[in-house]
Structures are given as structure tokens and as C-alpha cells.
Amino acid sequence: MDNNDRNGFIEYYFQLGMSQKDIVVALAVNHDILLSERHLRRILQSLNLYRRRNYTDLGNVVLFIQRTLNTSGMLHGYRWMYHKCQSNGLHVRKEDVRLILASLDPVGSAFRRARRLHRRNYFAVGPNFIWHLDGYDKIKPFGFCISGCVDGFSRKVIWLNVYHTNSDPKLIGGYFIEAIEELRGCPTLIRGDPGTENVLVKQVQTFLMRNGRNGQNKAYIEGTSTANQRIESFWAHVRRQCIEFWICLFHDLQNHGNYSGDFVDKQLLLFCFLAQIQVSRYRLHLGRDWGAFNIVRGLQITGA
């Protein structure tokens, strides 16, 4: 191997940002070129390759970072941006990249410097403006299906029921009708998933809000369950305060060979534990029905 090939490998590894020790190891392992670090430094000097000299003009660096910020580069911090500059042949100091990035993208830099979770914004006009409904299937393999609905503004629990199914549209529609009869009105909007279990709820809500409100004709919003913020947050509370106990209990039965998952076993579990889960669900419901949640009953809601 001639010196030109050797120098080409050295320059390539140098541009990757590898240290001199790593370059010596890479040459020995990948190319059978044995060099000492002292000899490598002489070669780098002859090739005019320096870490702290011959920096790229900052104007070119600014233009590159600005172009990168117009794409997915807007998500990168200054360390990642520094490595992108290196991989694109720009020889620049890391501190210069940090200052340029803070100047070109001050909002993104401040957000990354805060080191905290960016929460999604949620907005509801007031109580009973929007209801969020969904099903909870964590104990569905054992025959218990939970259906729930919460108010988006106050997080009041509208209904929270457990039964052997939560996919029957007549059942979910019955829960909804019972709620609007009890509260003597319906919400302006309902947020649910596009599943068939919500068909009747959608039809009833659309009929009740057929005249619209404030020029709005949309009464039911469909979307994925994972994006249904309020009810998903409530399910996390339900699991911590109630359902985790039953999940562990049923899994223990399964692990000890006392539950096989067939029809008979599911019916036996329903017979033995449905009423108890309903009671624990009711206590959880009462536990959530305090403070701001009780305000809902005293406020006027949208007339049906």
C-alpha cells in the first residue's frame, strides 16, 4: 500500500472526528497499517490537518445551519448540529455552533435548555362543552369490559360501568341516554373513537345537536383512542387506584393454573367478581366526584 492510500485513510478518519489514538487503531485493524501516534501527528501536520486551525468561514457555517433548520434539523441540539457540520466537511468549533444555533433558533434552544416535557395544549370552553368516552380493555381477557366517559373541562366522571362487553352500540348508547336524562341535557361535542360501539352515541348526539351551536354543525369528533387526552389520563388514574389490584389477582389465578380463559372460567369470574369490581368502580367514581366536579351539577348545560 502506497503513501497516498495511507494518507487517504488518515484524512477520512480525521474528517470523521476520530481521535489520534482511534485513528491508529483503525489503521491497524482495518488496513494493516502500523503507525505510532507520534508518526501519525507528523503525517497530519504534513497534510495540513489540524483540529484547532483552518476553520471554515463562519458565513458558510451559518448558511448550512440555516438550511438544516428548515428541515428536521430544527429538532437537533448544538452537539448534534456540530456533528452534522463535521460530516458535511465543515471544520468549526462546537462553541461557535452553539452560539449560531442560539441566534438562529432561540425558541428551540430555550425549549431544549429547559429539559422538561412539552405538554400538549388542551382547551374546553366550560363544563359539558365536550365529553370524552372510550373503553378500557386491560381486564377484558378475563371477561370484564369497562366503559367510561368524562367531562373535558372539569374531568367529572359522566359514567363508569363494567360489564361483560363494551362493544355493543346499544349498551354504550344506553349509558349515554341515561347520562343526558340524569343531567337533563347533552354536551356540545363528544370525542370518541370511530369504533362501531359508538354508532348510536354519534347518531343520538348528532340528532340532539342538529340545530348546531354558534354556527357549528359538528357534534361528534372521531379520532384514535391514544389521542383522546382526557379519558386516557383518567384510565391511568383508574389503573393506579383500582384496576391494578384486579389485574394482579386474575394473573395470579392464571399463573397458578386456576384460569384457562375458556367460556366457563370467564362466566365464573363474572359471577364472583363483577359486583365487587362494580362497587370498587363506584367508590372510585365518588372519589373523583369532588371539588370542581360537583360544580357541573349546579351549572346550566346545553339543552337537548
C-alpha positions as CSV (number, residue, x, y, z in Angstrom):
1,M,0.0,0.0,0.0
2,D,1.5,3.3,-1.1
3,N,1.5,6.5,1.0
4,N,-1.3,8.1,-1.0
5,D,-3.7,5.4,0.1
6,R,-2.5,5.6,3.6
7,N,-2.9,9.3,3.7
8,G,-6.4,9.0,2.2
9,F,-7.4,6.7,5.0
10,I,-5.9,9.0,7.6
11,E,-7.7,12.0,6.2
12,Y,-11.0,10.1,6.0
13,Y,-10.8,9.1,9.7
14,F,-9.7,12.5,10.7
15,Q,-12.8,14.1,9.0
16,L,-15.0,11.6,10.9
17,G,-13.8,13.3,14.1
18,M,-11.8,10.4,15.4
19,S,-9.1,11.0,17.9
20,Q,-5.4,10.2,17.1
21,K,-5.5,7.1,19.2
22,D,-8.6,5.8,17.5
23,I,-7.1,6.5,14.0
24,V,-4.0,4.4,14.9
25,V,-6.3,1.5,16.0
26,A,-8.5,1.8,12.9
27,L,-5.5,1.8,10.6
28,A,-4.0,-1.3,12.3
29,V,-7.3,-3.3,12.4
30,N,-8.8,-2.3,9.1
31,H,-5.8,-1.8,6.8
32,D,-2.9,-3.5,8.5
33,I,-1.1,-0.1,8.7
34,L,1.1,0.1,11.8
35,L,1.8,3.7,13.0
36,S,2.7,5.3,16.2
37,E,0.8,8.3,17.4
38,R,3.9,10.4,17.1
39,H,4.3,9.4,13.4
40,L,0.6,10.0,12.9
41,R,0.9,13.5,14.1
42,R,3.7,14.2,11.7
43,I,1.6,12.9,8.8
44,L,-1.4,15.0,9.9
45,Q,0.9,18.1,10.0
46,S,2.2,17.3,6.5
47,L,-1.4,17.0,5.3
48,N,-2.3,20.4,6.9
49,L,-4.9,18.7,9.1
50,Y,-5.4,20.4,12.4
51,R,-8.2,20.4,15.0
52,R,-7.7,24.0,16.1
53,R,-6.6,25.6,12.8
54,N,-8.0,26.2,9.4
55,Y,-11.6,26.7,10.5
56,T,-14.3,27.0,7.9
57,D,-15.6,30.5,7.2
58,L,-18.5,31.2,9.7
59,G,-20.7,32.6,6.9
60,N,-20.7,29.2,5.3
61,V,-21.5,27.6,8.6
62,V,-24.4,29.9,9.2
63,L,-25.8,29.2,5.8
64,F,-25.5,25.4,6.4
65,I,-27.2,25.6,9.8
66,Q,-29.9,27.8,8.5
67,R,-30.7,25.3,5.7
68,T,-30.7,22.5,8.2
69,L,-33.2,24.3,10.5
70,N,-35.7,24.4,7.6
71,T,-35.9,20.6,7.8
72,S,-35.7,18.1,10.6
73,G,-32.6,19.8,11.8
74,M,-34.9,22.1,13.8
75,L,-35.1,19.3,16.4
76,H,-31.4,19.0,16.9
77,G,-29.3,20.5,19.7
78,Y,-25.9,22.1,19.2
79,R,-24.0,18.8,19.8
80,W,-25.9,17.0,17.1
81,M,-25.6,20.1,14.8
82,Y,-21.9,20.1,15.4
83,H,-21.5,16.5,14.2
84,K,-23.7,17.3,11.2
85,C,-21.3,20.2,10.3
86,Q,-18.3,17.8,10.6
87,S,-19.9,15.1,8.5
88,N,-20.6,17.7,5.8
89,G,-16.9,18.8,5.7
90,L,-17.3,22.0,7.8
91,H,-14.4,22.5,10.3
92,V,-15.9,24.6,13.1
93,R,-15.7,24.9,16.9
94,K,-18.5,23.4,18.9
95,E,-19.0,26.7,20.8
96,D,-19.4,28.6,17.6
97,V,-22.2,26.1,16.6
98,R,-23.9,26.6,19.9
99,L,-23.9,30.4,19.6
100,I,-25.1,30.3,16.0
101,L,-27.9,27.9,16.8
102,A,-29.0,30.0,19.8
103,S,-29.1,33.1,17.5
104,L,-30.9,31.4,14.6
105,D,-33.3,29.3,16.7
106,P,-33.8,31.0,20.1
107,V,-37.2,29.3,20.8
108,G,-35.9,25.8,20.2
109,S,-32.7,26.4,22.1
110,A,-34.7,27.7,25.1
111,F,-37.0,24.7,25.0
112,R,-34.1,22.2,24.9
113,R,-32.3,24.1,27.7
114,A,-35.4,23.8,29.9
115,R,-35.1,20.0,29.8
116,R,-38.8,19.3,30.5
117,L,-41.7,17.6,28.9
118,H,-43.6,19.7,26.4
119,R,-47.2,19.2,27.2
120,R,-49.9,19.4,24.5
121,N,-52.4,22.2,24.9
122,Y,-56.0,21.4,25.7
123,F,-58.9,23.8,25.5
124,A,-62.5,23.4,26.6
125,V,-65.0,26.4,26.8
126,G,-66.5,25.2,30.1
127,P,-68.4,22.3,31.8
128,N,-70.2,19.9,29.5
129,F,-68.8,21.5,26.4
130,I,-67.1,18.3,25.4
131,W,-67.3,14.7,26.8
132,H,-64.6,12.1,26.1
133,L,-65.7,8.5,26.0
134,D,-63.8,5.3,25.5
135,G,-63.5,1.7,26.5
136,Y,-60.9,0.1,28.9
137,D,-59.8,-3.4,28.0
138,K,-57.0,-4.2,30.4
139,I,-59.1,-6.9,32.1
140,K,-61.1,-7.8,29.0
141,P,-59.2,-11.1,28.6
142,F,-60.8,-12.1,31.9
143,G,-64.3,-11.2,30.7
144,F,-64.6,-7.7,32.3
145,C,-65.1,-4.7,29.9
146,I,-65.2,-1.2,31.2
147,S,-66.8,1.8,29.5
148,G,-66.2,5.4,30.7
149,C,-66.9,9.0,29.9
150,V,-65.5,12.2,31.5
151,D,-66.2,15.8,31.0
152,G,-63.3,17.5,29.3
153,F,-63.4,20.8,31.3
154,S,-63.9,19.6,34.9
155,R,-62.9,15.9,34.4
156,K,-66.1,14.9,36.1
157,V,-66.9,11.2,35.6
158,I,-70.1,11.1,33.5
159,W,-70.3,7.3,33.7
160,L,-68.0,4.4,34.5
161,N,-69.5,1.0,34.1
162,V,-68.2,-2.6,33.9
163,Y,-70.0,-5.4,32.1
164,H,-69.2,-8.4,30.0
165,T,-68.9,-6.3,26.9
166,N,-68.2,-2.7,25.9
167,S,-68.5,-3.1,22.2
168,D,-72.3,-3.3,21.9
169,P,-73.6,0.0,20.5
170,K,-76.9,-0.4,22.3
171,L,-75.2,-0.7,25.6
172,I,-73.0,2.4,25.1
173,G,-75.9,4.3,23.7
174,G,-77.9,3.4,26.8
175,Y,-75.2,4.7,29.0
176,F,-75.2,8.0,27.1
177,I,-79.0,8.3,27.2
178,E,-79.0,7.6,31.0
179,A,-76.4,10.4,31.4
180,I,-78.3,13.0,29.5
181,E,-81.5,12.1,31.3
182,E,-79.8,12.5,34.6
183,L,-78.2,15.8,33.7
184,R,-81.2,16.9,31.7
185,G,-79.0,18.0,28.7
186,C,-76.3,16.9,26.4
187,P,-72.8,18.3,25.7
188,T,-71.9,20.4,22.7
189,L,-69.3,17.9,21.5
190,I,-68.4,14.3,22.1
191,R,-64.9,12.9,21.4
192,G,-64.7,9.2,20.8
193,D,-63.0,6.7,18.5
194,P,-64.5,5.6,15.2
195,G,-65.5,2.1,16.6
196,T,-68.9,0.6,15.9
197,E,-69.7,0.7,19.6
198,N,-70.1,4.5,19.4
199,V,-72.5,4.4,16.4
200,L,-75.7,5.1,18.4
201,V,-74.0,7.7,20.6
202,K,-73.0,9.5,17.4
203,Q,-76.5,9.3,16.0
204,V,-78.2,10.5,19.2
205,Q,-75.7,13.3,19.7
206,T,-76.0,14.5,16.1
207,F,-79.8,14.5,16.4
208,L,-79.8,16.4,19.7
209,M,-77.4,19.0,18.3
210,R,-78.9,19.1,14.9
211,N,-79.5,22.9,15.1
212,G,-75.9,23.4,15.9
213,R,-74.4,26.0,18.3
214,N,-72.6,29.2,17.5
215,G,-72.7,28.2,13.8
216,Q,-71.2,24.7,14.5
217,N,-72.9,21.7,13.0
218,K,-70.3,19.2,14.1
219,A,-71.4,17.4,17.3
220,Y,-69.2,14.2,17.3
221,I,-65.4,14.2,16.9
222,E,-63.7,10.9,15.9
223,G,-60.1,10.1,16.4
224,T,-57.7,7.4,17.7
225,S,-58.1,6.3,21.3
226,T,-54.5,7.2,22.2
227,A,-55.1,10.8,21.2
228,N,-58.1,11.1,23.4
229,Q,-56.3,13.1,26.1
230,R,-58.8,13.4,28.9
231,I,-60.1,9.9,29.0
232,E,-56.6,8.4,28.6
233,S,-55.4,10.4,31.6
234,F,-58.4,9.1,33.5
235,W,-57.6,5.5,32.6
236,A,-54.2,5.9,34.2
237,H,-55.8,7.0,37.4
238,V,-58.3,4.1,37.2
239,R,-55.5,1.6,36.9
240,R,-53.5,3.1,39.8
241,Q,-56.4,3.4,42.2
242,C,-58.5,0.3,41.3
243,I,-57.8,-1.9,38.4
244,E,-54.2,-2.8,39.2
245,F,-55.4,-5.0,42.1
246,W,-57.8,-7.0,39.9
247,I,-55.2,-7.4,37.1
248,C,-52.7,-8.9,39.6
249,L,-55.4,-11.1,41.2
250,F,-56.5,-12.5,37.8
251,H,-53.0,-13.0,36.6
252,D,-52.2,-14.9,39.8
253,L,-55.1,-17.2,39.1
254,Q,-53.9,-17.8,35.6
255,N,-50.3,-18.4,36.6
256,H,-51.4,-21.0,39.2
257,G,-53.4,-22.9,36.6
258,N,-56.8,-21.9,38.0
259,Y,-57.9,-19.9,34.9
260,S,-57.7,-21.2,31.4
261,G,-59.6,-18.4,29.6
262,D,-62.5,-20.5,28.3
263,F,-66.1,-19.6,28.4
264,V,-66.8,-21.4,31.7
265,D,-63.9,-19.7,33.5
266,K,-64.9,-16.3,32.3
267,Q,-68.5,-16.8,33.4
268,L,-67.3,-17.9,36.9
269,L,-65.2,-14.8,37.2
270,L,-68.1,-12.6,36.2
271,F,-70.3,-14.3,38.7
272,C,-67.8,-14.0,41.5
273,F,-66.2,-10.6,40.9
274,L,-68.4,-8.4,38.7
275,A,-70.4,-7.0,41.6
276,Q,-67.2,-6.3,43.6
277,I,-65.5,-4.6,40.7
278,Q,-68.7,-2.5,40.2
279,V,-68.5,-1.5,43.8
280,S,-64.8,-0.6,43.6
281,R,-65.6,1.3,40.4
282,Y,-68.4,3.1,42.2
283,R,-66.1,4.2,45.1
284,L,-63.5,5.4,42.6
285,H,-66.3,7.3,40.9
286,L,-67.2,9.0,44.2
287,G,-63.5,9.7,44.8
288,R,-63.3,11.6,41.6
289,D,-66.6,13.4,42.1
290,W,-65.4,16.2,44.4
291,G,-64.5,19.8,44.2
292,A,-64.7,21.1,40.7
293,F,-66.6,18.0,39.6
294,N,-69.6,18.9,41.7
295,I,-69.8,22.3,40.1
296,V,-71.1,20.6,37.0
297,R,-74.4,19.7,38.5
298,G,-75.0,23.3,39.5
299,L,-74.3,24.8,36.1
300,Q,-76.6,25.0,33.2
301,I,-75.7,22.7,30.4
302,T,-76.7,22.6,26.8
303,G,-80.4,21.8,26.5
304,A,-81.3,18.7,24.5
